[in-house]
Amino acid sequence: MKKFVKGMDLSTLLELERCGARYYDKGQERDILAIMKDYDVDTIRLRLWNDPKSESGEWYGAGNNDLSETIAIGKKVTEAGFGVLLNFHYSDFWADPGKQIKPKAWKDFGMEELEKAVYDFTKESLEKILDEGVNVTMIQVGNELSNGLLWPEGRVPNYDNIYRLVSAGLKACREIDSKIPLMIHLDNGGNNALYREWFDNFTQRGGDFDYIGLSYYPFWHGSLDMLEYNMNDIAERYGKDLIVAEVSMGFTMESYQQYEKLSDEERKGYATKPSLVEKIDYPMTIQGQKDFTEDFLNRVGKVTGNHGKGFFWWEPAWIPVPGSGWATPASLKYMNDPGPCGNEWANQALFDYDGNVLPALEVIRDFEK
């Protein structure tokens, strides 16, 4: 692995292909992975859900990232010369600080059964992925674990259970291939108190992992100064290397409704609101996205002790195309979410709504630590 990872989360890659997404570099239509390669991207992050469909077989959407889909994307990006960060969610759909829902197959499990299920699922999935030739260069055990995982048993402040569940996944990974580095990932990268409390509790109990992963979205997670302070503090406090496992920044606030072909009732809309945008360091314009990216990379590259080891831009290719959204009616029912189901991320991609490369991608290409 390179000393400084330049990564992208492309978990919706095959869905976008099925929906007809096209990408252009300087006016020429090109394969998305060829573009990423030319812009010095080296690692692709892929999420893995347990069973992202309803009991009657309705897919949950947002990439439908079950084991077979994740293997298919993993093989494709491996053949194109990329490493893979494998991201276990331990849920049938999105897992984040607002929801860590047990998979349907585990819904009645108690703590002992959950611990075994995490171990078995991790081990069996990783074995199959590696057997298929996927170039796994890093593994993330859980996704945005700020409030724990597999609720209610693994919910903060029950750090004993959190430690047992996460450690079951870490142990399975070590047994399959001890050389693959392991990451534990929280959200809210500007919140130093969160990281201190969580990792104090985890490391005091032991904890066999290599990287601390952070999410940083400027419209939710504070200023770049706050991110920088937190990264420097936790790098020194825990002696771990850091990777910003999720980051993005908007390039416009213009609507993309005409691209989605959805009614107002069906559209999710933006992940940002004017009241949030006013608080961020840079405007949500093409130039603002470019300037943010340069500032962000410089701060990650200068983390104390040389502990800043890279980043992953979250879903940079998720442009608005009919048929690709963050959820489906079936997954809304699973999450007990009112919806709606459209794309909420297109204005934070590294391509404009027509699929053209944006200048921020050039900043990533040219950045050297």
C-alpha positions as CSV (number, residue, x, y, z in Angstrom):
1,M,0.0,0.0,0.0
2,K,1.2,3.5,-0.8
3,K,2.3,5.7,2.1
4,F,-0.6,8.1,1.5
5,V,-3.9,6.4,0.3
6,K,-5.9,8.2,-2.3
7,G,-9.2,6.4,-2.1
8,M,-12.8,6.5,-3.5
9,D,-15.9,4.8,-2.3
10,L,-17.5,3.3,-5.4
11,S,-20.0,1.0,-3.8
12,T,-22.7,1.9,-6.3
13,L,-20.4,1.3,-9.3
14,L,-22.4,-1.6,-10.9
15,E,-25.7,0.0,-10.1
16,L,-24.7,3.2,-11.8
17,E,-23.5,1.2,-14.8
18,R,-26.9,-0.6,-15.0
19,C,-28.7,2.7,-14.8
20,G,-26.6,4.1,-17.7
21,A,-24.3,6.6,-16.0
22,R,-21.6,7.9,-18.3
23,Y,-18.4,9.8,-17.4
24,Y,-16.3,12.3,-19.3
25,D,-12.7,13.6,-19.0
26,K,-12.1,16.8,-21.0
27,G,-15.0,16.1,-23.2
28,Q,-14.1,12.4,-24.0
29,E,-16.3,9.6,-22.7
30,R,-14.2,7.2,-20.6
31,D,-14.5,4.3,-18.2
32,I,-14.9,5.5,-14.7
33,L,-12.1,3.3,-13.4
34,A,-9.7,4.5,-16.1
35,I,-10.5,8.0,-15.1
36,M,-9.8,7.2,-11.5
37,K,-6.5,5.5,-12.3
38,D,-5.3,8.5,-14.4
39,Y,-6.1,10.8,-11.4
40,D,-3.9,8.9,-9.1
41,V,-6.6,7.0,-7.1
42,D,-5.2,3.8,-5.8
43,T,-7.8,2.2,-3.5
44,I,-11.6,1.6,-3.8
45,R,-13.7,1.3,-0.7
46,L,-16.6,-1.1,-0.9
47,R,-19.4,-1.6,1.7
48,L,-20.8,-5.0,2.5
49,W,-24.3,-5.5,3.8
50,N,-25.6,-8.8,5.1
51,D,-28.9,-9.3,3.2
52,P,-30.1,-6.0,1.5
53,K,-33.5,-7.2,0.4
54,S,-36.9,-7.9,2.0
55,E,-38.2,-11.3,3.0
56,S,-40.1,-11.3,-0.3
57,G,-36.9,-10.5,-2.3
58,E,-37.3,-6.8,-2.9
59,W,-33.9,-5.1,-3.1
60,Y,-33.1,-2.3,-0.8
61,G,-31.2,-0.3,-3.4
62,A,-28.2,2.1,-3.1
63,G,-26.0,-0.5,-4.8
64,N,-27.5,-3.6,-3.4
65,N,-24.2,-4.4,-1.8
66,D,-24.6,-8.0,-0.7
67,L,-21.7,-10.4,-0.9
68,S,-22.1,-11.3,-4.5
69,E,-22.3,-7.6,-5.6
70,T,-19.4,-6.6,-3.5
71,I,-17.3,-9.5,-4.9
72,A,-18.3,-8.5,-8.5
73,I,-17.2,-4.9,-7.9
74,G,-14.1,-6.0,-6.0
75,K,-13.0,-8.2,-8.9
76,K,-13.6,-5.4,-11.4
77,V,-11.5,-2.9,-9.5
78,T,-8.8,-5.4,-8.7
79,E,-8.5,-6.2,-12.4
80,A,-8.2,-2.5,-13.0
81,G,-5.2,-2.3,-10.6
82,F,-6.8,-1.0,-7.4
83,G,-6.6,-2.1,-3.8
84,V,-9.8,-2.6,-1.9
85,L,-10.9,-1.3,1.5
86,L,-13.6,-3.8,2.6
87,N,-16.2,-2.1,4.8
88,F,-18.4,-4.4,7.0
89,H,-21.6,-2.7,8.1
90,Y,-23.1,-5.7,10.0
91,S,-26.6,-4.7,9.0
92,D,-28.8,-5.4,6.0
93,F,-28.6,-1.7,5.0
94,W,-27.1,1.6,6.0
95,A,-25.3,1.5,9.4
96,D,-24.4,4.9,10.9
97,P,-24.7,6.8,14.2
98,G,-28.5,7.2,13.7
99,K,-29.1,3.5,13.0
100,Q,-27.3,0.3,13.7
101,I,-30.0,-2.2,12.9
102,K,-29.5,-5.9,13.4
103,P,-29.7,-8.0,10.3
104,K,-33.0,-9.7,9.9
105,A,-31.4,-13.1,10.4
106,W,-29.9,-11.9,13.7
107,K,-32.9,-9.9,15.0
108,D,-33.7,-12.2,17.9
109,F,-30.0,-12.9,18.9
110,G,-28.7,-12.1,22.3
111,M,-25.1,-11.0,23.1
112,E,-23.5,-14.5,22.9
113,E,-25.2,-15.3,19.5
114,L,-24.4,-11.8,18.1
115,E,-20.7,-12.2,19.0
116,K,-20.6,-15.5,17.2
117,A,-22.6,-14.2,14.3
118,V,-20.1,-11.3,13.7
119,Y,-17.2,-13.6,13.9
120,D,-18.7,-16.2,11.5
121,F,-20.1,-13.6,9.0
122,T,-16.8,-11.8,8.9
123,K,-14.7,-14.9,8.5
124,E,-16.9,-16.6,5.9
125,S,-17.3,-13.4,3.8
126,L,-13.7,-12.5,3.9
127,E,-12.7,-16.0,2.9
128,K,-15.0,-15.9,-0.1
129,I,-13.9,-12.4,-1.2
130,L,-10.2,-13.4,-1.0
131,D,-10.9,-16.7,-2.8
132,E,-12.3,-14.7,-5.7
133,G,-9.1,-12.8,-6.1
134,V,-10.2,-9.5,-4.7
135,N,-7.1,-7.4,-3.7
136,V,-8.2,-6.5,-0.1
137,T,-5.6,-4.1,1.2
138,M,-7.5,-2.9,4.3
139,I,-10.6,-3.9,6.3
140,Q,-13.0,-1.8,8.2
141,V,-14.8,-3.6,11.0
142,G,-18.1,-1.7,11.4
143,N,-19.3,1.6,9.9
144,E,-19.4,4.9,11.8
145,L,-19.5,3.2,15.2
146,S,-19.8,6.4,17.2
147,N,-23.0,5.1,18.9
148,G,-22.0,1.5,18.7
149,L,-23.3,-1.3,16.6
150,L,-26.0,-4.0,16.5
151,W,-28.4,-2.2,18.8
152,P,-29.5,-2.5,21.5
153,E,-26.9,-4.9,22.8
154,G,-24.0,-2.9,21.3
155,R,-25.2,0.6,21.8
156,V,-23.1,3.3,23.6
157,P,-22.5,3.5,26.5
158,N,-22.3,-0.4,26.7
159,Y,-18.6,-0.4,25.8
160,D,-18.1,-3.9,27.1
161,N,-20.4,-5.3,24.5
162,I,-19.1,-3.0,21.8
163,Y,-15.6,-4.2,22.5
164,R,-16.7,-7.9,22.3
165,L,-18.6,-7.4,19.0
166,V,-15.9,-5.4,17.3
167,S,-13.2,-7.7,18.6
168,A,-15.1,-10.7,17.1
169,G,-14.8,-9.1,13.7
170,L,-11.2,-8.1,14.2
171,K,-10.3,-11.6,15.4
172,A,-11.9,-13.2,12.3
173,C,-9.9,-10.9,10.0
174,R,-6.6,-11.6,11.7
175,E,-7.2,-15.4,11.5
176,I,-7.9,-15.2,7.7
177,D,-4.9,-12.9,6.9
178,S,-3.0,-11.3,9.6
179,K,-1.2,-9.0,7.2
180,I,-4.2,-7.0,6.1
181,P,-4.5,-3.8,8.2
182,L,-7.7,-3.2,10.2
183,M,-9.6,0.0,10.8
184,I,-12.1,1.2,13.3
185,H,-14.3,4.0,12.0
186,L,-16.3,6.7,13.7
187,D,-18.2,9.7,12.2
188,N,-18.0,13.4,13.2
189,G,-14.3,13.9,12.6
190,G,-14.4,17.3,14.2
191,N,-15.6,16.1,17.6
192,N,-12.6,15.4,19.7
193,A,-14.6,14.5,22.8
194,L,-16.3,11.7,20.9
195,Y,-13.1,10.2,19.8
196,R,-11.4,10.4,23.2
197,E,-14.4,8.8,25.0
198,W,-14.8,6.0,22.4
199,F,-11.2,5.0,21.9
200,D,-10.3,5.5,25.6
201,N,-13.0,2.9,26.3
202,F,-12.0,0.6,23.5
203,T,-8.2,0.7,24.0
204,Q,-8.5,0.3,27.8
205,R,-10.1,-3.1,27.1
206,G,-7.4,-4.1,24.6
207,G,-8.3,-3.7,20.9
208,D,-6.2,-5.2,18.1
209,F,-6.5,-2.7,15.2
210,D,-4.2,-0.6,13.1
211,Y,-6.0,2.5,11.8
212,I,-8.5,5.0,13.2
213,G,-11.0,6.0,10.5
214,L,-12.9,9.3,10.6
215,S,-15.8,10.6,8.6
216,Y,-15.6,14.3,7.8
217,Y,-18.5,16.2,6.1
218,P,-18.0,19.9,6.6
219,F,-21.7,20.7,6.6
220,W,-22.2,18.3,9.6
221,H,-18.9,17.8,11.3
222,G,-17.5,21.2,12.2
223,S,-14.7,23.3,10.7
224,L,-11.4,22.0,9.1
225,D,-9.7,23.5,12.2
226,M,-11.7,21.2,14.4
227,L,-10.9,18.2,12.2
228,E,-7.2,19.1,12.3
229,Y,-7.2,19.5,16.0
230,N,-8.9,16.2,16.5
231,M,-6.6,14.3,14.1
232,N,-3.5,15.7,15.8
233,D,-4.8,14.9,19.3
234,I,-5.8,11.3,18.7
235,A,-2.7,10.6,16.6
236,E,-0.6,11.5,19.6
237,R,-2.9,10.0,22.2
238,Y,-3.3,6.6,20.6
239,G,-0.3,6.3,18.4
240,K,-2.4,5.1,15.5
241,D,-2.3,6.0,11.8
242,L,-5.4,7.9,10.6
243,I,-7.4,7.7,7.5
244,V,-10.4,9.9,6.7
245,A,-12.6,7.0,5.6
246,E,-15.4,9.3,4.3
247,V,-15.2,12.9,3.0
248,S,-17.0,15.0,0.5
249,M,-17.8,18.6,-0.3
250,G,-20.5,20.0,-2.6
251,F,-19.8,21.8,-5.8
252,T,-23.3,23.3,-6.3
253,M,-26.7,23.9,-4.8
254,E,-28.5,23.7,-8.1
255,S,-31.2,21.1,-8.4
256,Y,-30.7,17.9,-10.4
257,Q,-34.4,17.0,-10.6
258,Q,-34.4,16.9,-14.4
259,Y,-31.7,14.2,-14.3
260,E,-33.5,11.9,-11.9
261,K,-36.9,12.1,-13.6
262,L,-38.6,12.0,-10.2
263,S,-41.6,14.0,-8.8
264,D,-41.1,16.2,-5.8
265,E,-42.7,13.5,-3.6
266,E,-40.2,10.9,-4.8
267,R,-37.0,13.0,-4.5
268,K,-34.7,12.9,-1.5
269,G,-33.0,16.1,-2.5
270,Y,-29.7,17.4,-1.1
271,A,-27.8,16.2,1.8
272,T,-27.2,19.8,2.7
273,K,-29.4,22.7,3.6
274,P,-28.7,26.4,3.3
275,S,-28.5,26.8,7.1
276,L,-25.8,24.2,7.2
277,V,-23.9,25.5,4.1
278,E,-23.5,28.9,5.8
279,K,-21.4,27.4,8.5
280,I,-18.7,25.7,6.3
281,D,-15.3,27.0,5.4
282,Y,-15.8,27.2,1.6
283,P,-18.8,27.9,-0.6
284,M,-20.5,25.0,-2.4
285,T,-19.2,26.0,-5.8
286,I,-16.9,24.3,-8.2
287,Q,-14.1,26.5,-7.0
288,G,-15.1,26.1,-3.4
289,Q,-14.9,22.3,-3.7
290,K,-11.5,22.6,-5.3
291,D,-10.2,24.9,-2.6
292,F,-11.7,22.7,0.2
293,T,-10.0,19.7,-1.3
294,E,-6.6,21.3,-1.4
295,D,-6.9,22.6,2.2
296,F,-8.3,19.2,3.5
297,L,-5.5,17.2,1.9
298,N,-2.8,19.5,3.2
299,R,-4.1,19.1,6.8
300,V,-4.4,15.3,6.5
301,G,-0.9,15.1,5.1
302,K,0.5,17.1,8.0
303,V,-0.9,15.2,11.0
304,T,1.5,15.0,13.8
305,G,4.0,12.1,13.8
306,N,3.3,11.4,10.1
307,H,0.1,9.6,11.1
308,G,-2.1,11.1,8.4
309,K,-2.2,8.2,5.9
310,G,-4.9,9.1,3.4
311,F,-8.6,9.5,2.6
312,F,-11.6,8.1,0.8
313,W,-14.0,10.5,-1.0
314,W,-17.5,9.1,-0.5
315,E,-19.4,8.0,-3.6
316,P,-17.7,10.6,-6.0
317,A,-19.3,9.0,-9.1
318,W,-22.9,8.9,-7.8
319,I,-24.3,11.3,-10.4
320,P,-28.0,11.7,-10.8
321,V,-29.4,9.0,-13.2
322,P,-32.9,7.5,-13.2
323,G,-33.1,4.4,-11.0
324,S,-30.2,5.0,-8.6
325,G,-31.2,6.3,-5.2
326,W,-30.2,5.9,-1.5
327,A,-33.2,3.7,-0.7
328,T,-36.3,1.8,-2.0
329,P,-39.7,1.4,-0.4
330,A,-38.6,-2.0,0.9
331,S,-35.6,-0.5,2.6
332,L,-37.6,2.4,4.1
333,K,-39.8,-0.2,5.7
334,Y,-36.7,-2.0,7.1
335,M,-35.3,1.2,8.5
336,N,-38.7,2.6,9.6
337,D,-37.8,5.7,7.6
338,P,-40.3,8.1,6.0
339,G,-38.2,8.6,2.8
340,P,-38.3,9.6,0.0
341,C,-35.9,7.5,-2.0
342,G,-34.0,9.6,-4.6
343,N,-30.3,10.6,-4.8
344,E,-29.2,12.9,-2.1
345,W,-25.5,13.0,-3.0
346,A,-25.1,14.1,-6.6
347,N,-24.1,17.7,-5.7
348,Q,-21.1,16.3,-3.7
349,A,-19.6,14.1,-6.4
350,L,-16.3,14.7,-8.2
351,F,-18.2,14.8,-11.5
352,D,-20.9,17.4,-12.5
353,Y,-24.5,16.3,-13.2
354,D,-23.5,15.4,-16.8
355,G,-20.6,13.2,-15.7
356,N,-17.7,15.6,-16.4
357,V,-14.6,15.5,-14.2
358,L,-14.5,18.5,-11.8
359,P,-11.3,20.4,-10.9
360,A,-11.2,18.9,-7.3
361,L,-10.1,15.6,-8.9
362,E,-7.1,17.3,-10.4
363,V,-6.2,18.5,-6.9
364,I,-6.3,14.9,-5.7
365,R,-4.1,13.8,-8.7
366,D,-1.5,16.4,-8.1
367,F,-1.3,16.2,-4.3
368,E,1.9,14.9,-2.9
369,K,2.5,14.4,0.8
